[in-house]
């Protein structure tokens, strides 16, 4: 396998447009745009040619990644004129593929951070002779996902919608968003209209007797559909829990990028990332958080599991916990913002304005 399709866009995360001015796949995770981790992992697995299937803002991706040569890849870009869904997006880029009818094509979702053994998925596909092979992962609570039961050999037996009752939970296996398609299957997807691989392509293939193989890989897997998941994913990349050859430094408790200034007695833990030009004041404590370029965290502030946007300013002694602070926003001193709060870009919160109380 030497080529892949990377699906970018779709539902995205609620990081945009509320709190960042950059398209979400380009927001830094562990110091580099999130897509860089996806592309670097594919290259490490032997992929040489990637078609980036985008549903918006392709003009942002191409200037950054160019032809992909800096990552050892050849990257092409295709943008949908109208939303086509996952299957439609795959079919829309078929003409850019170089593989023959029986060759494998890796397809993966730009919103998923995973430790999937890509080579193992390809090997499973080739040894079983499958038409499509799916990465499956196990989750404790599968009610928010579609279920994918398999038989004793790993062959997929059904695709089940989100279960509504305990009796409908027949497996804890879910579709993890990475596939290997036989090239001829890509060409069989209807062209020019929206198609969902989950609701249309896969069930129809199953109904016609095609071989769909599941490979359960329960290493690291995280859907980055929410800001908190994005922050967690960035921290896990720094900590080394989520493997990526693109992390710009050694894995550890923190990642401080060049030109950032951190006071000697500031404490950064839990996979915290401090972007270029950011400034962390004396006595500040930051745990498991992302602080983007040019942001300022003043002395004595406490930031936990939070996202601080580019150029934002966090005042002295302010407490953030599970908060998302937009680019350029200013949160004055002695505020307390906790789980679920979202501060718009360029918003201004005066000092000693907000505190949290559970009234319990």
C-alpha positions in Angstrom: 0.0 0.0 0.0 1.5 3.3 -1.0 -1.4 5.8 -1.2 -4.2 7.1 1.0 -7.2 9.4 1.2 -7.4 11.8 4.2 -10.9 13.1 4.8 -10.9 16.6 6.2 -13.9 18.7 7.2 -17.3 17.3 8.0 -18.8 18.2 11.3 -15.5 19.5 12.8 -15.1 20.5 16.4 -16.8 23.3 18.3 -13.4 25.0 18.5 -14.5 26.9 15.3 -15.6 29.6 14.8 -16.2 30.5 18.5 -12.6 30.5 19.8 -10.0 30.2 17.0 -9.5 32.0 13.8 -7.7 29.1 12.2 -9.5 26.1 10.6 -9.6 23.3 13.2 -7.3 20.8 11.4 -4.6 23.6 11.4 -4.9 24.4 15.1 -1.7 23.3 16.8 -1.9 20.0 18.7 1.4 19.3 20.5 3.1 22.2 18.7 2.1 21.5 15.0 -1.2 21.5 13.1 -3.2 18.5 13.9 -3.1 17.2 10.3 0.6 17.0 10.5 0.4 14.1 13.0 -2.0 12.3 10.6 0.2 12.7 7.6 3.4 11.8 9.5 1.9 8.6 10.8 0.7 7.6 7.4 4.2 8.2 5.9 5.8 6.1 8.7 3.5 3.3 7.7 4.7 3.4 4.1 2.2 5.7 2.4 3.8 7.9 -0.3 0.8 9.5 -2.0 -2.1 11.2 -0.1 -5.1 12.9 -1.6 -6.5 15.4 0.9 -10.3 15.5 0.4 -11.5 18.7 1.9 -15.0 20.2 2.2 -13.8 23.7 3.0 -10.8 26.0 3.1 -8.5 24.0 1.0 -6.6 27.3 0.3 -5.4 27.1 4.0 -4.0 23.5 3.8 -2.2 23.7 0.5 0.0 26.8 1.3 1.1 25.1 4.5 1.7 21.5 3.4 2.5 22.3 -0.3 3.3 19.2 -2.3 4.1 17.2 0.9 7.8 16.9 0.1 8.7 18.2 3.6 7.0 15.2 5.1 8.3 12.8 2.5 4.9 12.6 0.7 3.2 13.6 -2.5 0.0 15.4 -1.5 -2.8 16.4 -3.8 -5.9 18.4 -2.9 -9.5 18.1 -3.9 -12.3 20.3 -2.6 -16.0 19.5 -2.8 -18.2 22.1 -4.4 -21.2 20.7 -2.4 -21.1 18.5 0.7 -20.8 14.9 -0.4 -20.6 13.0 2.9 -17.9 10.5 3.7 -18.6 8.1 0.8 -19.1 10.9 -1.7 -15.9 12.5 -0.7 -14.0 9.3 -1.2 -15.5 8.8 -4.7 -14.9 12.4 -5.5 -11.1 11.9 -5.4 -11.0 8.5 -7.1 -9.5 10.0 -10.3 -6.4 11.1 -8.4 -5.5 7.6 -7.2 -2.8 5.7 -9.0 -3.5 2.2 -7.7 -5.0 -0.7 -9.7 -8.4 -2.3 -9.2 -7.2 -4.8 -6.6 -4.7 -2.6 -4.8 -5.4 -1.4 -1.2 -6.1 2.3 -0.5 -5.9 3.6 3.1 -8.7 6.0 4.0 -8.7 7.8 7.3 -10.7 10.5 9.1 -9.1 13.9 9.9 -11.0 14.2 13.2 -9.5 11.1 14.9 -6.4 10.7 16.9 -5.3 7.1 17.1 -2.4 4.8 17.8 -3.7 2.4 15.2 -1.1 0.0 13.7 -1.7 1.0 10.1 0.6 -1.7 8.7 -1.3 -4.4 10.7 -4.6 -3.1 9.2 -3.2 -3.4 5.7 -1.8 -6.9 6.5 -5.2 -8.0 7.8 -6.8 -6.7 4.6 -4.4 -8.5 2.3 -4.3 -11.8 4.2 -8.1 -12.1 4.5 -8.8 -11.0 0.9 -11.3 -8.5 2.1 -13.1 -5.9 0.0 -13.0 -3.4 2.8 -11.2 -3.7 6.2 -12.2 -1.5 9.1 -10.4 -0.4 12.2 -12.6 -1.2 15.1 -12.1 -0.1 18.7 -13.8 -1.0 21.9 -15.5 1.6 24.1 -17.0 1.4 27.6 -20.2 3.1 26.6 -21.1 2.5 22.9 -24.5 4.3 23.0 -23.1 7.3 21.2 -21.7 5.3 18.3 -22.8 2.9 15.6 -22.0 -0.8 16.6 -20.0 -3.2 14.3 -20.4 -6.8 15.4 -18.1 -9.4 13.9 -18.0 -13.2 13.8 -15.2 -15.4 15.3 -13.0 -14.7 12.3 -13.4 -10.9 12.5 -15.7 -10.7 9.5 -18.3 -7.9 9.9 -21.8 -9.2 10.3 -23.8 -6.0 10.6 -23.8 -2.2 11.0 -26.1 -1.1 13.8 -27.3 2.4 14.5 -26.8 4.0 17.9 -28.4 1.6 20.4 -31.4 3.0 22.3 -31.8 0.3 24.9 -29.5 -2.1 26.8 -30.9 -5.0 24.7 -29.6 -3.3 21.5 -26.0 -3.2 22.8 -24.8 -6.5 21.2 -21.1 -5.5 21.1 -18.7 -2.8 22.4 -17.0 -2.6 19.0 -17.4 0.7 17.1 -16.2 2.0 13.7 -13.0 3.9 14.5 -12.8 5.9 11.3 -9.9 4.2 9.4 -10.3 1.8 6.5 -8.5 -0.1 3.8 -10.6 -0.3 0.6 -10.0 -2.4 -2.5 -9.6 0.3 -5.2 -12.5 -1.2 -7.2 -14.8 -0.5 -4.2 -13.8 3.1 -4.3 -14.8 3.3 -7.9 -18.2 1.6 -7.2 -19.4 4.4 -4.9 -22.0 6.5 -6.8 -20.5 9.7 -8.1 -21.9 13.3 -7.9 -24.2 12.9 -4.9 -23.9 12.7 -1.1 -23.1 9.2 0.1 -22.4 8.0 3.7 -20.1 5.0 4.0 -21.5 4.2 7.4 -25.2 4.3 6.4 -25.1 3.4 2.7 -21.9 2.0 1.4 -21.0 -0.5 4.1 -24.5 -1.9 4.6 -25.0 -2.2 0.8 -21.7 -4.0 0.4 -22.7 -6.4 3.3 -26.1 -7.0 1.7 -24.5 -8.0 -1.6 -22.1 -10.5 0.0 -18.9 -8.4 0.0 -16.2 -9.3 2.5 -15.9 -6.6 5.1 -13.2 -7.5 7.7 -12.9 -5.9 11.1 -9.6 -5.5 13.0 -10.0 -4.6 16.6 -7.1 -2.4 17.7 -7.8 -1.0 21.2 -4.6 1.0 21.6 -5.1 4.8 21.7 -8.2 6.3 20.1 -9.9 9.7 20.6 -12.6 11.4 18.6 -11.6 15.1 18.6 -15.1 16.4 18.1 -15.1 18.7 21.2 -12.7 21.3 22.5 -12.0 19.3 25.6 -11.1 16.2 23.6 -8.8 18.4 21.5 -7.0 19.6 24.6 -6.7 16.1 25.9 -5.4 14.8 22.6 -2.7 17.4 22.5 -1.6 16.6 26.0 -1.6 12.9 25.2 0.7 13.5 22.2 3.1 15.3 24.5 3.0 12.6 27.1 3.6 10.0 24.5 0.3 8.2 25.1 -0.8 9.0 21.5 2.2 8.1 19.2 3.3 10.6 16.6 6.6 11.1 14.8 5.6 14.8 14.3 5.8 16.0 17.9 8.6 18.7 17.8 10.5 17.5 20.8 10.9 14.7 23.3 7.8 13.3 25.0 7.4 14.4 28.6 5.4 16.4 31.0 5.5 19.6 28.9 6.4 21.0 25.5 7.7 24.6 25.4 8.2 25.8 21.9 11.0 28.2 20.9 10.7 31.9 21.9 8.2 31.1 24.6 9.2 32.5 28.0 8.4 30.5 31.2 9.2 31.8 34.6 11.6 29.6 36.6 9.0 28.8 39.3 6.1 28.3 37.0 4.9 24.6 37.0 3.9 23.0 33.8 2.6 19.4 33.9 0.3 16.9 32.4 1.4 17.3 28.8 0.9 21.1 28.7 2.0 22.8 25.5 3.2 26.4 25.4 3.3 28.0 22.0 5.9 30.2 20.4 6.1 33.7 21.9 3.8 32.8 24.8 4.7 34.0 28.3 4.0 32.2 31.5 4.4 34.3 34.7 5.8 33.5 38.1 4.1 31.0 40.2 1.6 30.0 37.4 0.4 26.4 37.4 -0.7 24.9 34.2 -1.8 21.3 33.9 -2.8 19.3 30.8 -3.5 22.5 28.8 -2.8 24.1 25.4 -1.5 27.7 25.4 -1.2 28.9 21.9 1.3 31.3 20.3 1.6 34.8 21.9 -0.7 34.1 24.8 0.1 35.4 28.3 -0.6 33.7 31.5 0.1 36.1 34.4 1.7 35.3 37.7 -0.3 33.1 40.1 -2.9 31.9 37.5 -4.0 28.3 37.7 -4.9 26.7 34.3 -6.2 23.1 34.2 -7.4 21.0 31.2 -8.0 24.3 29.3 -7.4 25.8 25.8 -5.9 29.3 25.7 -6.1 30.8 22.2 -3.4 32.7 20.3 -2.7 36.1 21.8 -5.1 35.6 24.7 -4.3 37.1 28.1 -5.1 35.4 31.4 -4.8 37.7 34.4 -3.1 37.2 37.8 -4.6 34.6 40.1 -7.3 33.7 37.6 -8.5 30.1 37.7 -9.4 28.2 34.5 -10.6 24.6 34.7 -12.0 22.9 31.5 -12.3 26.4 29.9 -11.8 27.4 26.3 -10.5 31.0 25.8 -10.7 32.4 22.3 -7.9 34.0 20.3 -7.1 37.5 21.6 -9.5 37.3 24.5 -8.6 39.0 27.8 -9.6 37.5 31.1 -8.8 39.9 33.9 -7.3 39.0 37.3 -9.1 37.1 40.0 -11.7 35.4 37.8 -12.8 31.8 38.0 -14.0 30.1 34.9 -14.8 26.4 35.1 -16.0 23.4 33.0 -17.9 24.3 29.9 -17.2 28.0 29.6 -16.4 29.3 26.2 -15.0 32.8 25.8 -15.3 34.4 22.3 -12.3 35.7 20.4 -11.3 39.2 21.5 -13.8 39.2 24.3 -12.9 41.2 27.5 -13.7 40.0 31.0 -12.8 42.6 33.6 -11.0 41.6 36.8 -12.9 40.0 39.6 -16.0 39.6 37.5 -16.8 35.9 37.5 -16.6 33.1 40.0 -18.0 29.6 40.2 -20.4 28.3 42.8 -22.2 25.0 42.8 -24.6 26.4 45.5 -24.3 23.1 47.2 
